[in-house]
Each structure stands twice: as C-alpha cells, then as structure tokens.
Amino acid sequence: MKSQLKNVWEDIISLDNFLGAWREFICGKRARRDVQDFSVSFMDNILSLRDDLAKHTYKHGDYQAFCVDDPKPRIIHKASVRDRLLHRAIYRVLSPFFDRTFIADSFSCRLNKGTHKAINKFAAAVYKVSKNDTKACWVLKCDIKRFFHSIDHDILVKILAEYVPDQEILALLKSVISSFSFNAINTGLPLGNLTSQLFANIYLNRLDQFVKHRVKAQCYIRYADDFVILSENKDDLMRKLSLMGEFLRKELRLVLHSDKVSIKKLSSGIDFLGMVNFFHFRVLRTKTKRRMFRVMAEKYLNVRRGLLSGETFNQGLQAYFGILKHCNGHKEFLSLLRKYDKIIV
C-alpha cells in the first residue's frame, strides 16, 4: 500500500503557512511592480485569499505569457502574485512528502540535488559499468517530446489521488492543474508555476519506478525529462528502450523524442545536461560555451555604457566560473578572467 499524505486542508490554508510562503516568495522579487502592489495591502490580500479557500470560492486567475531564451526559446506562463503565493503554500506542504516517494536517481527540482550532482552520479555509473574503463560502456540517452505540453491532467489527478486522501486538498490541486491547458483540452502544465515542477516529478515518478523495479535498470539517472541508462550490453539497452517507450505511451500518454534518442559508446562522448562526458573528463557543450561568451560580452558592453553595475556583472561571471569548476574548463576560465578581470570586485 502506498504511503499517504497526512497533512490536512487546514495545514495548507493556515496563516503560518501563508506567511512562510510569502517570506520565501519575495526573495529577489521585492522590486517588481506586481509584488509591490500586492504588498501595499499585504494582510488584507492574504486574509482574502485564505477566506476564499476556506469558503471554497477560490478561482485561479489567468496567465501572462512571455518568451525567454533558456537557451532555446520557451514560452513562460506567469500567474498573478496571489496565485503564485498559493502555489508556494501548496508546495511547502506537499513537496516534503512527495520527495520521500521519489527514487534517489531523480535530480530535478529537489532539495540537495541538481545538475552537478546528476553529472557526478553519471561519472560514478561510468566507473561501475566500465569496470574502471576496462570494458565497453554503452549509454542510452532519452528525451520526452514536448513534455510539459503533454502531461495529461486526468492521469496526473489520478496519480495524486492515490497519495492525497484529503478531498479538499485534492480539489484544490485539480483547480490549479485545470487552470491551464495547451492546445489539447486537459493537457499541459505552465512552465512558470512552482507547482508544475513538483507535478512533473510526481508524473515521471511512475516512469522511475517502472525503470527501477520492472525494467531492472541499475544505472539510471533522470533530470526533468532527460534520462540516461548505462550498460555494458547494447542489446540490453535496446530492449529497455522498447519497454520504456511502450510504458510511456500506454500509461502516461507521452512520446520519446525520436531525434533525441540515442545509444552510443561513452568513448564517443555523451552530451548530458550541458556537458560532453567521457571517462576521464567532461567539457562544456560547444553551444553552452559560445552562449556563455556571448552573454558575458553583451553584459560587459552594458557595464561600459553604464547600463549595468560592475557588481551585477561580477555575479554573472562568478556563476559561470561555478559551472566551469565542475568540468575540464580551466582554459575557458582563464580566458574569461583575462578578458574581464578589471571588472571583478
């Protein structure tokens, strides 16, 4: 029997939960106009939201769409401050519980996880499968086509219902999920919602459990909708790929991206999470490297024009240095340092 959420409706709508959610929400957002407008009548807005929820009259608002390049163009759908505050209040209650149901090898949008730990796990799996580089290591790399666009609302709600016995909480989750759809009815989650990150992990936890317990893949690593399996047997990976593809279609109504599925030897270099991985080293993906230099060059010009502070520029530069520390990137590090050292504070 699955473990079930012990929190009740009052835990989500409690004033303490909303105040805690607000403290987390406003970090880095105090200067934004919509946040400032909400703050003017802060307690009135909080109590109004809580009252609507308590009376079950709450209705999720519309979304504002805008495009970002991250690095490829994406459409982000942004909810109102009121709705985003509720998303965080929900997340605070649900996330600790659901995180305990996830496998250790799921690394996206989880506390003490992330891309760097996923890459390190990949390196550890390489050592294990290749017997310290004495045997061939094959890597199956997969990507789900239009993942966030394709999440089925009915399937997601059915999964949530297995874990959430409180019908008031479940009804609220349905309201948040149904507040947004892509072209198809009852399909898709907005990239801008904090709850979408959690719902995505809950949805793909079905795949994780299938791969671990039915497919019996020992070296499996997933970050969002990108995942890899390592094996010394190419035919074994072909079999696993077929099983996973069928499971995704039948159980989750998802499709693997045919152009992004590959089975390659590690020796040819495996592009995973922005880095090209080999046995003894890993390097930044060429596109990532070019984008890094392009972005920093643009910011450098803005500093010279007085449009950006040296401190802000330095923060961005240090972020890239942090990335380079996790790969064989000392040459790129030195190149940036020589070019921009006069701005570093």
QUILIN-V147845 format. One record per helix or strand of 3 or more residues. SS is the DSSP state (a for helix, b for strand). FROM is the first residue (numbers start at 1). LEN is the number of residues. Records with the same first field share a line. If there is no record, write none. Layout:
# QUILIN-V147845
SS = FROM-LEN / FROM-LEN
This chain:
# QUILIN-V147845
a = 9-5 / 15-11 / 33-8 / 42-13 / 81-19 / 115-15 / 147-4 / 153-11 / 167-11 / 194-20 / 234-19 / 258-3 / 266-3 / 286-19 / 310-15 / 330-11
b = 64-6 / 73-6 / 138-7 / 220-4 / 226-6 / 262-4 / 270-3 / 275-3 / 282-3
